[in-house]
Amino acid sequence: MAGRLLSTGQAAKAIGASARSLSHWVTRGLIKPTLVTPGGQYRFDLDELKAQMQKRQPPARGRSEPEADDE
């Protein structure tokens, strides 16, 4: 945890996604938050989040998760 922790909304804005999509990716296990508060809110280190996003194919606009490769 190198930097300041961001809320879901702040982190989503920083990566160009909606807060709802980012929360959905966490609940689906596609992204792991840096911290979950006692109240159940997610906190993200931006560098860690970007690294996780680079390991995954980013979702297409208008989709809530990456599509499976059909080939």
MDTraj code that builds the backbone (N, CA, C; nanometers):
import mdtraj as md
import numpy as np

residues = "MET ALA GLY ARG LEU LEU SER THR GLY GLN ALA ALA LYS ALA ILE GLY ALA SER ALA ARG SER LEU SER HIS TRP VAL THR ARG GLY LEU ILE LYS PRO THR LEU VAL THR PRO GLY GLY GLN TYR ARG PHE ASP LEU ASP GLU LEU LYS ALA GLN MET GLN LYS ARG GLN PRO PRO ALA ARG GLY ARG SER GLU PRO GLU ALA ASP ASP GLU".split()
xyz = np.array([
    [0.0845, -0.1159, 0.0000],
    [0.0000, 0.0000, 0.0000],
    [0.0897, 0.1231, 0.0000],
    [0.1216, 0.1711, -0.1160],
    [0.2180, 0.2786, -0.1271],
    [0.1545, 0.4169, -0.1137],
    [0.0368, 0.4358, -0.1729],
    [-0.0217, 0.5696, -0.1769],
    [-0.1469, 0.5812, -0.0942],
    [-0.2143, 0.6915, -0.1162],
    [-0.3412, 0.7203, -0.0497],
    [-0.4476, 0.6244, -0.1003],
    [-0.5339, 0.5793, -0.0124],
    [-0.6416, 0.4896, -0.0524],
    [-0.7605, 0.5708, -0.1028],
    [-0.8181, 0.5240, -0.2115],
    [-0.9299, 0.5919, -0.2756],
    [-1.0601, 0.5164, -0.2507],
    [-1.1685, 0.5909, -0.2451],
    [-1.3012, 0.5290, -0.2368],
    [-1.3329, 0.4634, -0.3702],
    [-1.4406, 0.3890, -0.3743],
    [-1.4821, 0.3247, -0.4988],
    [-1.5065, 0.4291, -0.6077],
    [-1.5756, 0.5357, -0.5740],
    [-1.6045, 0.6402, -0.6723],
    [-1.4788, 0.7085, -0.7234],
    [-1.3873, 0.7398, -0.6329],
    [-1.2625, 0.8040, -0.6731],
    [-1.1787, 0.7124, -0.7613],
    [-1.1694, 0.5862, -0.7218],
    [-1.0905, 0.4898, -0.7988],
    [-1.1529, 0.4667, -0.9361],
    [-1.2840, 0.4540, -0.9397],
    [-1.3533, 0.4328, -1.0673],
    [-1.3292, 0.5496, -1.1620],
    [-1.3400, 0.6701, -1.1108],
    [-1.3164, 0.7887, -1.1936],
    [-1.1735, 0.7889, -1.2471],
    [-1.0783, 0.7494, -1.1645],
    [-0.9369, 0.7492, -1.2046],
    [-0.9079, 0.6498, -1.3167],
    [-0.9853, 0.5410, -1.3242],
    [-0.9623, 0.4420, -1.4298],
    [-1.0631, 0.4526, -1.5436],
    [-1.1551, 0.5481, -1.5356],
    [-1.2513, 0.5687, -1.6430],
    [-1.3672, 0.4718, -1.6427],
    [-1.4052, 0.4242, -1.5254],
    [-1.5177, 0.3312, -1.5128],
    [-1.6204, 0.3926, -1.4180],
    [-1.7356, 0.3313, -1.4101],
    [-1.8353, 0.3767, -1.3133],
    [-1.8100, 0.3085, -1.1794],
    [-1.8540, 0.3723, -1.0730],
    [-1.8405, 0.3134, -0.9394],
    [-1.9184, 0.1819, -0.9326],
    [-2.0318, 0.1775, -0.9982],
    [-2.1134, 0.0551, -0.9981],
    [-2.0385, -0.0604, -1.0657],
    [-1.9723, -0.0320, -1.1780],
    [-1.8963, -0.1368, -1.2461],
    [-1.7814, -0.1870, -1.1592],
    [-1.7086, -0.0939, -1.0978],
    [-1.5962, -0.1339, -1.0136],
    [-1.6445, -0.2200, -0.8969],
    [-1.7523, -0.1806, -0.8329],
    [-1.8090, -0.2611, -0.7239],
    [-1.8520, -0.3984, -0.7735],
    [-1.9101, -0.4029, -0.8920],
    [-1.9530, -0.5302, -0.9507],
    [-1.8323, -0.6207, -0.9760],
    [-1.7243, -0.5632, -1.0287],
    [-1.6041, -0.6426, -1.0547],
    [-1.5482, -0.7002, -0.9250],
    [-1.5582, -0.6237, -0.8162],
    [-1.5104, -0.6736, -0.6867],
    [-1.5980, -0.7893, -0.6401],
    [-1.7294, -0.7730, -0.6461],
    [-1.8185, -0.8797, -0.5995],
    [-1.8067, -1.0049, -0.6841],
    [-1.7707, -0.9896, -0.8126],
    [-1.7501, -1.1044, -0.9016],
    [-1.6113, -1.1666, -0.8854],
    [-1.5246, -1.1025, -0.8075],
    [-1.3907, -1.1555, -0.7868],
    [-1.2926, -1.1208, -0.8972],
    [-1.3286, -1.0265, -0.9834],
    [-1.2412, -0.9885, -1.0937],
    [-1.1341, -0.8893, -1.0502],
    [-1.1641, -0.8105, -0.9495],
    [-1.0735, -0.7101, -0.8943],
    [-1.0763, -0.7260, -0.7423],
    [-0.9617, -0.7057, -0.6791],
    [-0.9550, -0.7155, -0.5329],
    [-0.9226, -0.5777, -0.4754],
    [-1.0067, -0.5277, -0.3833],
    [-0.9766, -0.3989, -0.3218],
    [-0.8560, -0.4115, -0.2286],
    [-0.7889, -0.3010, -0.2057],
    [-0.6754, -0.2997, -0.1139],
    [-0.7229, -0.3217, 0.0289],
    [-0.8393, -0.2678, 0.0605],
    [-0.8932, -0.2735, 0.1963],
    [-1.0449, -0.2755, 0.1892],
    [-1.1077, -0.3489, 0.2798],
    [-1.2523, -0.3413, 0.2986],
    [-1.2728, -0.2892, 0.4401],
    [-1.3429, -0.1777, 0.4523],
    [-1.3650, -0.1170, 0.5835],
    [-1.4598, -0.2039, 0.6667],
    [-1.4641, -0.1815, 0.7987],
    [-1.5598, -0.2564, 0.8810],
    [-1.7044, -0.2393, 0.8349],
    [-1.7330, -0.1277, 0.7698],
    [-1.8680, -0.1023, 0.7174],
    [-1.8921, -0.1633, 0.5810],
    [-1.7902, -0.2331, 0.5248],
    [-1.8056, -0.3007, 0.3964],
    [-1.7729, -0.2160, 0.2748],
    [-1.7158, -0.0979, 0.2953],
    [-1.6792, -0.0131, 0.1824],
    [-1.5409, -0.0510, 0.1322],
    [-1.5221, -0.0405, 0.0023],
    [-1.3949, -0.0754, -0.0597],
    [-1.3029, 0.0458, -0.0655],
    [-1.1740, 0.0209, -0.0482],
    [-1.0713, 0.1229, -0.0655],
    [-0.9654, 0.0656, -0.1585],
    [-0.9161, 0.1495, -0.2475],
    [-0.8228, 0.1050, -0.3503],
    [-0.6973, 0.1904, -0.3512],
    [-0.5829, 0.1246, -0.3650],
    [-0.4583, 0.1926, -0.3980],
    [-0.4568, 0.1998, -0.5502],
    [-0.4423, 0.3189, -0.6057],
    [-0.4551, 0.3365, -0.7499],
    [-0.3522, 0.2548, -0.8277],
    [-0.2287, 0.2500, -0.7804],
    [-0.1265, 0.1718, -0.8509],
    [-0.1607, 0.0229, -0.8518],
    [-0.2085, -0.0285, -0.7393],
    [-0.2477, -0.1695, -0.7321],
    [-0.3664, -0.1972, -0.8242],
    [-0.4628, -0.1061, -0.8249],
    [-0.5805, -0.1232, -0.9096],
    [-0.5408, -0.1239, -1.0571],
    [-0.4560, -0.0305, -1.0963],
    [-0.4111, -0.0260, -1.2360],
    [-0.3369, -0.1535, -1.2741],
    [-0.2556, -0.2058, -1.1825],
    [-0.1834, -0.3308, -1.2102],
    [-0.2811, -0.4459, -1.2298],
    [-0.3854, -0.4519, -1.1477],
    [-0.4861, -0.5566, -1.1634],
    [-0.5596, -0.5419, -1.2957],
    [-0.5892, -0.4191, -1.3338],
    [-0.6600, -0.3946, -1.4592],
    [-0.5739, -0.4347, -1.5791],
    [-0.4441, -0.4134, -1.5706],
    [-0.3554, -0.4502, -1.6809],
    [-0.3484, -0.6013, -1.6991],
    [-0.3673, -0.6770, -1.5919],
    [-0.3622, -0.8231, -1.5995],
    [-0.4882, -0.8807, -1.6626],
    [-0.5931, -0.8014, -1.6691],
    [-0.7210, -0.8456, -1.7248],
    [-0.7508, -0.7688, -1.8520],
    [-0.8278, -0.8305, -1.9373],
    [-0.8747, -0.7584, -2.0557],
    [-0.9798, -0.6588, -2.0073],
    [-0.9609, -0.5310, -2.0361],
    [-1.0605, -0.4347, -1.9883],
    [-1.1958, -0.4579, -2.0539],
    [-1.3038, -0.4379, -1.9784],
    [-1.4365, -0.4572, -2.0361],
    [-1.4662, -0.3533, -2.1434],
    [-1.5432, -0.3948, -2.2407],
    [-1.5853, -0.3019, -2.3465],
    [-1.6820, -0.2009, -2.2865],
    [-1.6877, -0.0836, -2.3442],
    [-1.7814, 0.0188, -2.2944],
    [-1.9234, -0.0373, -2.2966],
    [-1.9953, -0.0122, -2.1897],
    [-2.1331, -0.0575, -2.1819],
    [-2.1475, -0.1987, -2.1280],
    [-2.0366, -0.2617, -2.0953],
    [-2.0423, -0.3972, -2.0397],
    [-1.9890, -0.3939, -1.8975],
    [-2.0422, -0.4812, -1.8134],
    [-2.0022, -0.4796, -1.6743],
    [-1.8851, -0.5722, -1.6428],
    [-1.8465, -0.6575, -1.7375],
    [-1.7326, -0.7461, -1.7150],
    [-1.6754, -0.7904, -1.8491],
    [-1.5519, -0.8397, -1.8484],
    [-1.4908, -0.8859, -1.9738],
    [-1.5684, -1.0032, -2.0321],
    [-1.5744, -1.0073, -2.1644],
    [-1.6389, -1.1201, -2.2321],
    [-1.5442, -1.2374, -2.2393],
    [-1.6000, -1.3574, -2.2349],
    [-1.5192, -1.4779, -2.2525],
    [-1.4775, -1.4879, -2.3979],
    [-1.3589, -1.5394, -2.4211],
    [-1.3095, -1.5561, -2.5570],
    [-1.3796, -1.6753, -2.6204],
    [-1.4527, -1.6496, -2.7299],
    [-1.5312, -1.7552, -2.7944],
    [-1.4503, -1.8393, -2.8930],
    [-1.3280, -1.8023, -2.9205],
    [-1.2485, -1.8756, -3.0201],
    [-1.1725, -1.9884, -2.9596],
])
top = md.Topology()
chain = top.add_chain()
for i, resn in enumerate(residues, 1):
    res = top.add_residue(resn, chain, resSeq=i)
    for name in ("N", "CA", "C"):
        top.add_atom(name, md.element.get_by_symbol(name[0]), res)
traj = md.Trajectory(xyz[None], top)
